[in-house]
Structure formats: C-alpha cells, structure tokens
C-alpha cells in the first residue's frame, strides 16, 4: 500500500480524479462507497496473474486536504507470486493521480 497527499481540493474532486485514474488504467467494476470513502475495482487477469482487486481509500486531513491510500492484491487467494503486478498497479495509479493534480 502506498499513499499520496492531495491538497487544496474538495472530496468530490478527489473521488473524480481517483475514478478517472482507475478508468485510465483499465480497472473495471468500479464501485464508490462514500460512507467509507473507498473506491474499489478489479483488473482482469493476464499471463502473470488471475486478476487483482484495487482499493483506494480517501482520508480527510483537513476540509480541503486528503490522503489517498492505494492497495492492489491478487483476486485469487492462493496465488503466491504476483510478479510485481500489484506494485505496478499502485505505481501507475499514483502516476495518473499525480498528473491530474499537477504534482
């Protein structure tokens, strides 16, 4: 799990940015739980994995400052090696969010 701090932005804007980043990284079945401040979705399998579950948790620091935590894990619990797929998913989402927040 990795995180990024996003400043001077509304919660709705953070959710929109995170959702666009997920869309741009081919994450499907995106669900938004505003009560828990979590976005979740799945990435389809490839020759390296059975697929991954992606979760983005948004935490308020102040009314306009947020911490975004990104986690990726195998959707198949018995998969032992992920071949770097989960780290790559997190890194690509961080890059996309950074681009959209001009960091």
PDB file as gemmi writes it, atoms N, CA and C in Angstrom:
CRYST1    1.000    1.000    1.000  90.00  90.00  90.00 P 1                      
ATOM      1  N   UNK A   1       0.858  -1.175   0.000  1.00  0.00           N  
ATOM      2  CA  UNK A   1       0.000   0.000   0.000  1.00  0.00           C  
ATOM      3  C   UNK A   1       0.901   1.233   0.000  1.00  0.00           C  
ATOM      4  N   UNK A   2       0.545   2.169  -0.835  1.00  0.00           N  
ATOM      5  CA  UNK A   2       1.252   3.446  -0.885  1.00  0.00           C  
ATOM      6  C   UNK A   2       0.228   4.564  -0.807  1.00  0.00           C  
ATOM      7  N   UNK A   3       0.698   5.755  -0.450  1.00  0.00           N  
ATOM      8  CA  UNK A   3      -0.234   6.871  -0.315  1.00  0.00           C  
ATOM      9  C   UNK A   3       0.352   8.142  -0.910  1.00  0.00           C  
ATOM     10  N   UNK A   4      -0.549   9.067  -1.154  1.00  0.00           N  
ATOM     11  CA  UNK A   4      -0.190  10.380  -1.672  1.00  0.00           C  
ATOM     12  C   UNK A   4      -1.079  11.407  -0.982  1.00  0.00           C  
ATOM     13  N   UNK A   5      -0.515  12.582  -0.734  1.00  0.00           N  
ATOM     14  CA  UNK A   5      -1.289  13.668  -0.140  1.00  0.00           C  
ATOM     15  C   UNK A   5      -1.739  14.604  -1.264  1.00  0.00           C  
ATOM     16  N   UNK A   6      -3.023  14.949  -1.237  1.00  0.00           N  
ATOM     17  CA  UNK A   6      -3.588  15.880  -2.225  1.00  0.00           C  
ATOM     18  C   UNK A   6      -4.136  17.068  -1.462  1.00  0.00           C  
ATOM     19  N   UNK A   7      -3.700  18.265  -1.846  1.00  0.00           N  
ATOM     20  CA  UNK A   7      -4.051  19.471  -1.092  1.00  0.00           C  
ATOM     21  C   UNK A   7      -4.923  20.425  -1.902  1.00  0.00           C  
ATOM     22  N   UNK A   8      -5.685  21.219  -1.164  1.00  0.00           N  
ATOM     23  CA  UNK A   8      -6.484  22.303  -1.718  1.00  0.00           C  
ATOM     24  C   UNK A   8      -7.460  21.821  -2.794  1.00  0.00           C  
ATOM     25  N   UNK A   9      -8.283  20.853  -2.424  1.00  0.00           N  
ATOM     26  CA  UNK A   9      -9.214  20.231  -3.359  1.00  0.00           C  
ATOM     27  C   UNK A   9     -10.403  19.705  -2.555  1.00  0.00           C  
ATOM     28  N   UNK A  10     -11.548  19.579  -3.173  1.00  0.00           N  
ATOM     29  CA  UNK A  10     -12.715  19.063  -2.458  1.00  0.00           C  
ATOM     30  C   UNK A  10     -12.722  17.532  -2.504  1.00  0.00           C  
ATOM     31  N   UNK A  11     -13.490  16.943  -1.619  1.00  0.00           N  
ATOM     32  CA  UNK A  11     -13.638  15.484  -1.595  1.00  0.00           C  
ATOM     33  C   UNK A  11     -14.181  14.979  -2.932  1.00  0.00           C  
ATOM     34  N   UNK A  12     -15.165  15.660  -3.468  1.00  0.00           N  
ATOM     35  CA  UNK A  12     -15.770  15.257  -4.736  1.00  0.00           C  
ATOM     36  C   UNK A  12     -14.738  15.261  -5.867  1.00  0.00           C  
ATOM     37  N   UNK A  13     -13.851  16.262  -5.859  1.00  0.00           N  
ATOM     38  CA  UNK A  13     -12.801  16.325  -6.881  1.00  0.00           C  
ATOM     39  C   UNK A  13     -11.809  15.175  -6.720  1.00  0.00           C  
ATOM     40  N   UNK A  14     -11.478  14.832  -5.475  1.00  0.00           N  
ATOM     41  CA  UNK A  14     -10.572  13.700  -5.226  1.00  0.00           C  
ATOM     42  C   UNK A  14     -11.191  12.410  -5.755  1.00  0.00           C  
ATOM     43  N   UNK A  15     -12.466  12.186  -5.461  1.00  0.00           N  
ATOM     44  CA  UNK A  15     -13.157  10.990  -5.938  1.00  0.00           C  
ATOM     45  C   UNK A  15     -13.143  10.954  -7.468  1.00  0.00           C  
ATOM     46  N   UNK A  16     -13.434  12.063  -8.097  1.00  0.00           N  
ATOM     47  CA  UNK A  16     -13.452  12.132  -9.560  1.00  0.00           C  
ATOM     48  C   UNK A  16     -12.073  11.818 -10.144  1.00  0.00           C  
ATOM     49  N   UNK A  17     -11.023  12.371  -9.573  1.00  0.00           N  
ATOM     50  CA  UNK A  17      -9.657  12.113 -10.039  1.00  0.00           C  
ATOM     51  C   UNK A  17      -9.302  10.643  -9.880  1.00  0.00           C  
ATOM     52  N   UNK A  18      -9.623  10.074  -8.728  1.00  0.00           N  
ATOM     53  CA  UNK A  18      -9.314   8.663  -8.478  1.00  0.00           C  
ATOM     54  C   UNK A  18     -10.087   7.758  -9.436  1.00  0.00           C  
ATOM     55  N   UNK A  19     -11.339   8.090  -9.688  1.00  0.00           N  
ATOM     56  CA  UNK A  19     -12.147   7.291 -10.607  1.00  0.00           C  
ATOM     57  C   UNK A  19     -11.590   7.366 -12.028  1.00  0.00           C  
ATOM     58  N   UNK A  20     -11.181   8.552 -12.464  1.00  0.00           N  
ATOM     59  CA  UNK A  20     -10.593   8.703 -13.797  1.00  0.00           C  
ATOM     60  C   UNK A  20      -9.280   7.930 -13.898  1.00  0.00           C  
ATOM     61  N   UNK A  21      -8.470   7.974 -12.835  1.00  0.00           N  
ATOM     62  CA  UNK A  21      -7.204   7.241 -12.827  1.00  0.00           C  
ATOM     63  C   UNK A  21      -7.461   5.743 -12.949  1.00  0.00           C  
ATOM     64  N   UNK A  22      -8.481   5.255 -12.258  1.00  0.00           N  
ATOM     65  CA  UNK A  22      -8.841   3.835 -12.357  1.00  0.00           C  
ATOM     66  C   UNK A  22      -9.314   3.501 -13.773  1.00  0.00           C  
ATOM     67  N   UNK A  23     -10.176   4.347 -14.338  1.00  0.00           N  
ATOM     68  CA  UNK A  23     -10.650   4.142 -15.719  1.00  0.00           C  
ATOM     69  C   UNK A  23      -9.477   4.099 -16.697  1.00  0.00           C  
ATOM     70  N   UNK A  24      -8.544   5.040 -16.544  1.00  0.00           N  
ATOM     71  CA  UNK A  24      -7.401   5.138 -17.453  1.00  0.00           C  
ATOM     72  C   UNK A  24      -6.453   3.949 -17.336  1.00  0.00           C  
ATOM     73  N   UNK A  25      -6.544   3.204 -16.237  1.00  0.00           N  
ATOM     74  CA  UNK A  25      -5.686   2.028 -16.028  1.00  0.00           C  
ATOM     75  C   UNK A  25      -6.455   0.719 -16.198  1.00  0.00           C  
ATOM     76  N   UNK A  26      -7.553   0.784 -16.935  1.00  0.00           N  
ATOM     77  CA  UNK A  26      -8.336  -0.411 -17.283  1.00  0.00           C  
ATOM     78  C   UNK A  26      -8.842  -1.185 -16.064  1.00  0.00           C  
ATOM     79  N   UNK A  27      -9.201  -0.477 -15.026  1.00  0.00           N  
ATOM     80  CA  UNK A  27      -9.799  -1.095 -13.855  1.00  0.00           C  
ATOM     81  C   UNK A  27     -11.309  -1.096 -14.079  1.00  0.00           C  
ATOM     82  N   UNK A  28     -11.914  -2.261 -13.893  1.00  0.00           N  
ATOM     83  CA  UNK A  28     -13.332  -2.430 -14.204  1.00  0.00           C  
ATOM     84  C   UNK A  28     -14.154  -2.594 -12.934  1.00  0.00           C  
ATOM     85  N   UNK A  29     -15.457  -2.568 -13.105  1.00  0.00           N  
ATOM     86  CA  UNK A  29     -16.397  -2.740 -11.974  1.00  0.00           C  
ATOM     87  C   UNK A  29     -16.085  -1.779 -10.823  1.00  0.00           C  
ATOM     88  N   UNK A  30     -15.863  -0.530 -11.148  1.00  0.00           N  
ATOM     89  CA  UNK A  30     -15.516   0.464 -10.126  1.00  0.00           C  
ATOM     90  C   UNK A  30     -16.740   0.780  -9.280  1.00  0.00           C  
ATOM     91  N   UNK A  31     -16.550   0.668  -7.982  1.00  0.00           N  
ATOM     92  CA  UNK A  31     -17.606   0.990  -7.019  1.00  0.00           C  
ATOM     93  C   UNK A  31     -17.094   2.085  -6.093  1.00  0.00           C  
ATOM     94  N   UNK A  32     -18.013   2.991  -5.735  1.00  0.00           N  
ATOM     95  CA  UNK A  32     -17.673   4.085  -4.834  1.00  0.00           C  
ATOM     96  C   UNK A  32     -18.539   3.957  -3.592  1.00  0.00           C  
ATOM     97  N   UNK A  33     -17.884   3.885  -2.436  1.00  0.00           N  
ATOM     98  CA  UNK A  33     -18.586   3.848  -1.160  1.00  0.00           C  
ATOM     99  C   UNK A  33     -18.276   5.167  -0.450  1.00  0.00           C  
ATOM    100  N   UNK A  34     -19.188   6.152  -0.580  1.00  0.00           N  
ATOM    101  CA  UNK A  34     -18.946   7.471   0.012  1.00  0.00           C  
ATOM    102  C   UNK A  34     -18.943   7.426   1.537  1.00  0.00           C  
ATOM    103  N   UNK A  35     -19.685   6.511   2.115  1.00  0.00           N  
ATOM    104  CA  UNK A  35     -19.732   6.415   3.568  1.00  0.00           C  
ATOM    105  C   UNK A  35     -18.373   6.020   4.143  1.00  0.00           C  
ATOM    106  N   UNK A  36     -17.710   5.050   3.489  1.00  0.00           N  
ATOM    107  CA  UNK A  36     -16.392   4.609   3.951  1.00  0.00           C  
ATOM    108  C   UNK A  36     -15.256   5.328   3.233  1.00  0.00           C  
ATOM    109  N   UNK A  37     -15.586   6.168   2.247  1.00  0.00           N  
ATOM    110  CA  UNK A  37     -14.617   6.909   1.445  1.00  0.00           C  
ATOM    111  C   UNK A  37     -13.636   5.963   0.754  1.00  0.00           C  
ATOM    112  N   UNK A  38     -14.199   4.967   0.057  1.00  0.00           N  
ATOM    113  CA  UNK A  38     -13.394   3.948  -0.618  1.00  0.00           C  
ATOM    114  C   UNK A  38     -13.896   3.755  -2.042  1.00  0.00           C  
ATOM    115  N   UNK A  39     -12.957   3.677  -2.976  1.00  0.00           N  
ATOM    116  CA  UNK A  39     -13.247   3.262  -4.344  1.00  0.00           C  
ATOM    117  C   UNK A  39     -12.611   1.896  -4.520  1.00  0.00           C  
ATOM    118  N   UNK A  40     -13.313   0.987  -5.187  1.00  0.00           N  
ATOM    119  CA  UNK A  40     -12.743  -0.337  -5.409  1.00  0.00           C  
ATOM    120  C   UNK A  40     -13.089  -0.801  -6.812  1.00  0.00           C  
ATOM    121  N   UNK A  41     -12.276  -1.693  -7.322  1.00  0.00           N  
ATOM    122  CA  UNK A  41     -12.498  -2.238  -8.651  1.00  0.00           C  
ATOM    123  C   UNK A  41     -11.594  -3.428  -8.884  1.00  0.00           C  
ATOM    124  N   UNK A  42     -11.676  -3.980 -10.078  1.00  0.00           N  
ATOM    125  CA  UNK A  42     -10.881  -5.144 -10.422  1.00  0.00           C  
ATOM    126  C   UNK A  42     -10.115  -4.917 -11.716  1.00  0.00           C  
ATOM    127  N   UNK A  43      -9.017  -5.597 -11.800  1.00  0.00           N  
ATOM    128  CA  UNK A  43      -8.247  -5.646 -13.035  1.00  0.00           C  
ATOM    129  C   UNK A  43      -8.309  -7.076 -13.538  1.00  0.00           C  
ATOM    130  N   UNK A  44      -8.542  -7.257 -14.821  1.00  0.00           N  
ATOM    131  CA  UNK A  44      -8.674  -8.594 -15.387  1.00  0.00           C  
ATOM    132  C   UNK A  44      -7.338  -9.324 -15.350  1.00  0.00           C  
ATOM    133  N   UNK A  45      -7.411 -10.639 -15.384  1.00  0.00           N  
ATOM    134  CA  UNK A  45      -6.215 -11.471 -15.344  1.00  0.00           C  
ATOM    135  C   UNK A  45      -5.361 -11.325 -16.590  1.00  0.00           C  
ATOM    136  N   UNK A  46      -4.123 -11.756 -16.447  1.00  0.00           N  
ATOM    137  CA  UNK A  46      -3.170 -11.749 -17.553  1.00  0.00           C  
ATOM    138  C   UNK A  46      -2.343 -13.028 -17.447  1.00  0.00           C  
ATOM    139  N   UNK A  47      -1.313 -13.147 -18.240  1.00  0.00           N  
ATOM    140  CA  UNK A  47      -0.484 -14.344 -18.134  1.00  0.00           C  
ATOM    141  C   UNK A  47       0.325 -14.353 -16.838  1.00  0.00           C  
ATOM    142  N   UNK A  48       0.368 -13.213 -16.123  1.00  0.00           N  
ATOM    143  CA  UNK A  48       1.114 -13.141 -14.875  1.00  0.00           C  
ATOM    144  C   UNK A  48       0.239 -13.240 -13.637  1.00  0.00           C  
ATOM    145  N   UNK A  49      -1.075 -13.105 -13.781  1.00  0.00           N  
ATOM    146  CA  UNK A  49      -1.930 -13.148 -12.596  1.00  0.00           C  
ATOM    147  C   UNK A  49      -3.351 -13.566 -12.970  1.00  0.00           C  
ATOM    148  N   UNK A  50      -4.113 -13.888 -11.944  1.00  0.00           N  
ATOM    149  CA  UNK A  50      -5.517 -14.242 -12.125  1.00  0.00           C  
ATOM    150  C   UNK A  50      -6.412 -12.999 -12.076  1.00  0.00           C  
ATOM    151  N   UNK A  51      -5.808 -11.847 -11.896  1.00  0.00           N  
ATOM    152  CA  UNK A  51      -6.538 -10.592 -11.757  1.00  0.00           C  
ATOM    153  C   UNK A  51      -6.244  -9.993 -10.390  1.00  0.00           C  
ATOM    154  N   UNK A  52      -6.548  -8.726 -10.237  1.00  0.00           N  
ATOM    155  CA  UNK A  52      -6.274  -8.037  -8.976  1.00  0.00           C  
ATOM    156  C   UNK A  52      -7.478  -7.253  -8.510  1.00  0.00           C  
ATOM    157  N   UNK A  53      -7.565  -7.081  -7.208  1.00  0.00           N  
ATOM    158  CA  UNK A  53      -8.547  -6.186  -6.591  1.00  0.00           C  
ATOM    159  C   UNK A  53      -7.793  -4.919  -6.216  1.00  0.00           C  
ATOM    160  N   UNK A  54      -8.348  -3.799  -6.628  1.00  0.00           N  
ATOM    161  CA  UNK A  54      -7.740  -2.497  -6.368  1.00  0.00           C  
ATOM    162  C   UNK A  54      -8.648  -1.737  -5.403  1.00  0.00           C  
ATOM    163  N   UNK A  55      -8.026  -1.095  -4.411  1.00  0.00           N  
ATOM    164  CA  UNK A  55      -8.793  -0.295  -3.457  1.00  0.00           C  
ATOM    165  C   UNK A  55      -8.084   1.039  -3.236  1.00  0.00           C  
ATOM    166  N   UNK A  56      -8.867   2.104  -3.293  1.00  0.00           N  
ATOM    167  CA  UNK A  56      -8.361   3.449  -2.991  1.00  0.00           C  
ATOM    168  C   UNK A  56      -9.171   3.982  -1.823  1.00  0.00           C  
ATOM    169  N   UNK A  57      -8.471   4.300  -0.727  1.00  0.00           N  
ATOM    170  CA  UNK A  57      -9.123   4.840   0.467  1.00  0.00           C  
ATOM    171  C   UNK A  57      -8.740   6.305   0.599  1.00  0.00           C  
ATOM    172  N   UNK A  58      -9.739   7.149   0.795  1.00  0.00           N  
ATOM    173  CA  UNK A  58      -9.530   8.596   0.909  1.00  0.00           C  
ATOM    174  C   UNK A  58      -9.737   9.004   2.367  1.00  0.00           C  
ATOM    175  N   UNK A  59      -8.721   9.620   2.950  1.00  0.00           N  
ATOM    176  CA  UNK A  59      -8.812  10.085   4.335  1.00  0.00           C  
ATOM    177  C   UNK A  59      -8.695  11.605   4.368  1.00  0.00           C  
ATOM    178  N   UNK A  60      -9.568  12.244   5.141  1.00  0.00           N  
ATOM    179  CA  UNK A  60      -9.526  13.699   5.277  1.00  0.00           C  
ATOM    180  C   UNK A  60      -8.435  14.096   6.266  1.00  0.00           C  
ATOM    181  N   UNK A  61      -7.587  15.026   5.848  1.00  0.00           N  
ATOM    182  CA  UNK A  61      -6.613  15.625   6.760  1.00  0.00           C  
ATOM    183  C   UNK A  61      -7.216  16.926   7.282  1.00  0.00           C  
ATOM    184  N   UNK A  62      -7.685  17.744   6.351  1.00  0.00           N  
ATOM    185  CA  UNK A  62      -8.488  18.930   6.669  1.00  0.00           C  
ATOM    186  C   UNK A  62      -9.653  18.920   5.680  1.00  0.00           C  
ATOM    187  N   UNK A  63     -10.459  19.972   5.698  1.00  0.00           N  
ATOM    188  CA  UNK A  63     -11.609  20.021   4.786  1.00  0.00           C  
ATOM    189  C   UNK A  63     -11.193  20.012   3.316  1.00  0.00           C  
ATOM    190  N   UNK A  64      -9.991  20.504   3.006  1.00  0.00           N  
ATOM    191  CA  UNK A  64      -9.531  20.586   1.614  1.00  0.00           C  
ATOM    192  C   UNK A  64      -8.224  19.825   1.367  1.00  0.00           C  
ATOM    193  N   UNK A  65      -7.768  19.036   2.338  1.00  0.00           N  
ATOM    194  CA  UNK A  65      -6.547  18.252   2.180  1.00  0.00           C  
ATOM    195  C   UNK A  65      -6.853  16.785   2.482  1.00  0.00           C  
ATOM    196  N   UNK A  66      -6.337  15.887   1.624  1.00  0.00           N  
ATOM    197  CA  UNK A  66      -6.676  14.474   1.740  1.00  0.00           C  
ATOM    198  C   UNK A  66      -5.442  13.605   1.553  1.00  0.00           C  
ATOM    199  N   UNK A  67      -5.491  12.428   2.170  1.00  0.00           N  
ATOM    200  CA  UNK A  67      -4.501  11.390   1.908  1.00  0.00           C  
ATOM    201  C   UNK A  67      -5.220  10.276   1.153  1.00  0.00           C  
ATOM    202  N   UNK A  68      -4.604   9.819   0.076  1.00  0.00           N  
ATOM    203  CA  UNK A  68      -5.175   8.768  -0.750  1.00  0.00           C  
ATOM    204  C   UNK A  68      -4.254   7.547  -0.634  1.00  0.00           C  
ATOM    205  N   UNK A  69      -4.797   6.438  -0.125  1.00  0.00           N  
ATOM    206  CA  UNK A  69      -4.038   5.201   0.021  1.00  0.00           C  
ATOM    207  C   UNK A  69      -4.497   4.217  -1.058  1.00  0.00           C  
ATOM    208  N   UNK A  70      -3.533   3.632  -1.750  1.00  0.00           N  
ATOM    209  CA  UNK A  70      -3.842   2.720  -2.850  1.00  0.00           C  
ATOM    210  C   UNK A  70      -3.298   1.338  -2.519  1.00  0.00           C  
ATOM    211  N   UNK A  71      -4.155   0.331  -2.697  1.00  0.00           N  
ATOM    212  CA  UNK A  71      -3.766  -1.048  -2.425  1.00  0.00           C  
ATOM    213  C   UNK A  71      -4.207  -1.925  -3.591  1.00  0.00           C  
ATOM    214  N   UNK A  72      -3.346  -2.859  -3.961  1.00  0.00           N  
ATOM    215  CA  UNK A  72      -3.656  -3.832  -5.005  1.00  0.00           C  
ATOM    216  C   UNK A  72      -3.277  -5.209  -4.475  1.00  0.00           C  
ATOM    217  N   UNK A  73      -4.183  -6.186  -4.662  1.00  0.00           N  
ATOM    218  CA  UNK A  73      -3.885  -7.544  -4.222  1.00  0.00           C  
ATOM    219  C   UNK A  73      -4.507  -8.535  -5.199  1.00  0.00           C  
ATOM    220  N   UNK A  74      -3.945  -9.718  -5.224  1.00  0.00           N  
ATOM    221  CA  UNK A  74      -4.438 -10.756  -6.125  1.00  0.00           C  
ATOM    222  C   UNK A  74      -5.883 -11.090  -5.801  1.00  0.00           C  
ATOM    223  N   UNK A  75      -6.671 -11.283  -6.832  1.00  0.00           N  
ATOM    224  CA  UNK A  75      -8.061 -11.679  -6.610  1.00  0.00           C  
ATOM    225  C   UNK A  75      -8.172 -13.180  -6.342  1.00  0.00           C  
ATOM    226  N   UNK A  76      -7.088 -13.913  -6.564  1.00  0.00           N  
ATOM    227  CA  UNK A  76      -7.057 -15.350  -6.292  1.00  0.00           C  
ATOM    228  C   UNK A  76      -6.198 -15.563  -5.051  1.00  0.00           C  
ATOM    229  N   UNK A  77      -6.786 -15.950  -3.925  1.00  0.00           N  
ATOM    230  CA  UNK A  77      -6.061 -16.007  -2.656  1.00  0.00           C  
ATOM    231  C   UNK A  77      -4.889 -16.986  -2.619  1.00  0.00           C  
ATOM    232  N   UNK A  78      -4.848 -17.966  -3.506  1.00  0.00           N  
ATOM    233  CA  UNK A  78      -3.769 -18.948  -3.476  1.00  0.00           C  
ATOM    234  C   UNK A  78      -2.598 -18.591  -4.393  1.00  0.00           C  
ATOM    235  N   UNK A  79      -2.682 -17.443  -5.056  1.00  0.00           N  
ATOM    236  CA  UNK A  79      -1.570 -17.016  -5.903  1.00  0.00           C  
ATOM    237  C   UNK A  79      -0.414 -16.597  -5.000  1.00  0.00           C  
ATOM    238  N   UNK A  80       0.727 -17.236  -5.153  1.00  0.00           N  
ATOM    239  CA  UNK A  80       1.870 -16.996  -4.264  1.00  0.00           C  
ATOM    240  C   UNK A  80       2.744 -15.859  -4.768  1.00  0.00           C  
ATOM    241  N   UNK A  81       3.033 -15.832  -6.047  1.00  0.00           N  
ATOM    242  CA  UNK A  81       3.912 -14.816  -6.635  1.00  0.00           C  
ATOM    243  C   UNK A  81       3.082 -13.894  -7.512  1.00  0.00           C  
ATOM    244  N   UNK A  82       3.276 -12.587  -7.355  1.00  0.00           N  
ATOM    245  CA  UNK A  82       2.490 -11.664  -8.189  1.00  0.00           C  
ATOM    246  C   UNK A  82       3.309 -11.045  -9.313  1.00  0.00           C  
ATOM    247  N   UNK A  83       4.590 -11.388  -9.424  1.00  0.00           N  
ATOM    248  CA  UNK A  83       5.456 -10.919 -10.500  1.00  0.00           C  
ATOM    249  C   UNK A  83       5.510  -9.405 -10.605  1.00  0.00           C  
ATOM    250  N   UNK A  84       5.286  -8.704  -9.506  1.00  0.00           N  
ATOM    251  CA  UNK A  84       5.347  -7.247  -9.491  1.00  0.00           C  
ATOM    252  C   UNK A  84       4.090  -6.560  -9.999  1.00  0.00           C  
ATOM    253  N   UNK A  85       3.065  -7.346 -10.291  1.00  0.00           N  
ATOM    254  CA  UNK A  85       1.840  -6.794 -10.860  1.00  0.00           C  
ATOM    255  C   UNK A  85       1.154  -5.823  -9.913  1.00  0.00           C  
ATOM    256  N   UNK A  86       1.087  -6.158  -8.621  1.00  0.00           N  
ATOM    257  CA  UNK A  86       0.408  -5.281  -7.668  1.00  0.00           C  
ATOM    258  C   UNK A  86       1.144  -3.959  -7.497  1.00  0.00           C  
ATOM    259  N   UNK A  87       2.467  -4.014  -7.415  1.00  0.00           N  
ATOM    260  CA  UNK A  87       3.246  -2.775  -7.296  1.00  0.00           C  
ATOM    261  C   UNK A  87       3.071  -1.920  -8.540  1.00  0.00           C  
ATOM    262  N   UNK A  88       3.055  -2.568  -9.696  1.00  0.00           N  
ATOM    263  CA  UNK A  88       2.864  -1.830 -10.946  1.00  0.00           C  
ATOM    264  C   UNK A  88       1.491  -1.154 -10.969  1.00  0.00           C  
ATOM    265  N   UNK A  89       0.448  -1.861 -10.524  1.00  0.00           N  
ATOM    266  CA  UNK A  89      -0.886  -1.254 -10.470  1.00  0.00           C  
ATOM    267  C   UNK A  89      -0.886  -0.002  -9.602  1.00  0.00           C  
ATOM    268  N   UNK A  90      -0.275  -0.103  -8.419  1.00  0.00           N  
ATOM    269  CA  UNK A  90      -0.228   1.036  -7.496  1.00  0.00           C  
ATOM    270  C   UNK A  90       0.574   2.177  -8.109  1.00  0.00           C  
ATOM    271  N   UNK A  91       1.745   1.855  -8.664  1.00  0.00           N  
ATOM    272  CA  UNK A  91       2.603   2.895  -9.251  1.00  0.00           C  
ATOM    273  C   UNK A  91       1.903   3.621 -10.403  1.00  0.00           C  
ATOM    274  N   UNK A  92       1.211   2.872 -11.264  1.00  0.00           N  
ATOM    275  CA  UNK A  92       0.516   3.505 -12.391  1.00  0.00           C  
ATOM    276  C   UNK A  92      -0.620   4.407 -11.918  1.00  0.00           C  
ATOM    277  N   UNK A  93      -1.324   4.002 -10.870  1.00  0.00           N  
ATOM    278  CA  UNK A  93      -2.382   4.863 -10.322  1.00  0.00           C  
ATOM    279  C   UNK A  93      -1.784   6.121  -9.702  1.00  0.00           C  
ATOM    280  N   UNK A  94      -0.661   5.980  -8.987  1.00  0.00           N  
ATOM    281  CA  UNK A  94      -0.009   7.153  -8.397  1.00  0.00           C  
ATOM    282  C   UNK A  94       0.440   8.132  -9.483  1.00  0.00           C  
ATOM    283  N   UNK A  95       1.007   7.623 -10.556  1.00  0.00           N  
ATOM    284  CA  UNK A  95       1.445   8.481 -11.666  1.00  0.00           C  
ATOM    285  C   UNK A  95       0.252   9.222 -12.253  1.00  0.00           C  
ATOM    286  N   UNK A  96      -0.837   8.496 -12.473  1.00  0.00           N  
ATOM    287  CA  UNK A  96      -2.031   9.102 -13.072  1.00  0.00           C  
ATOM    288  C   UNK A  96      -2.616  10.185 -12.151  1.00  0.00           C  
ATOM    289  N   UNK A  97      -2.697   9.905 -10.874  1.00  0.00           N  
ATOM    290  CA  UNK A  97      -3.227  10.889  -9.910  1.00  0.00           C  
ATOM    291  C   UNK A  97      -2.313  12.099  -9.838  1.00  0.00           C  
ATOM    292  N   UNK A  98      -0.993  11.867  -9.831  1.00  0.00           N  
ATOM    293  CA  UNK A  98      -0.039  12.979  -9.822  1.00  0.00           C  
ATOM    294  C   UNK A  98      -0.231  13.867 -11.039  1.00  0.00           C  
ATOM    295  N   UNK A  99      -0.422  13.260 -12.215  1.00  0.00           N  
ATOM    296  CA  UNK A  99      -0.628  14.044 -13.441  1.00  0.00           C  
ATOM    297  C   UNK A  99      -1.876  14.926 -13.320  1.00  0.00           C  
ATOM    298  N   UNK A 100      -2.944  14.355 -12.774  1.00  0.00           N  
ATOM    299  CA  UNK A 100      -4.206  15.090 -12.697  1.00  0.00           C  
ATOM    300  C   UNK A 100      -4.212  16.153 -11.601  1.00  0.00           C  
ATOM    301  N   UNK A 101      -3.312  16.025 -10.638  1.00  0.00           N  
ATOM    302  CA  UNK A 101      -3.235  17.041  -9.571  1.00  0.00           C  
ATOM    303  C   UNK A 101      -2.021  17.941  -9.749  1.00  0.00           C  
ATOM    304  N   UNK A 102      -1.333  17.789 -10.904  1.00  0.00           N  
ATOM    305  CA  UNK A 102      -0.175  18.626 -11.261  1.00  0.00           C  
ATOM    306  C   UNK A 102       0.951  18.551 -10.239  1.00  0.00           C  
ATOM    307  N   UNK A 103       1.253  17.352  -9.760  1.00  0.00           N  
ATOM    308  CA  UNK A 103       2.377  17.177  -8.826  1.00  0.00           C  
ATOM    309  C   UNK A 103       3.597  16.722  -9.560  1.00  0.00           C  
TER     310      UNK A 103                                                      
END                                                                             
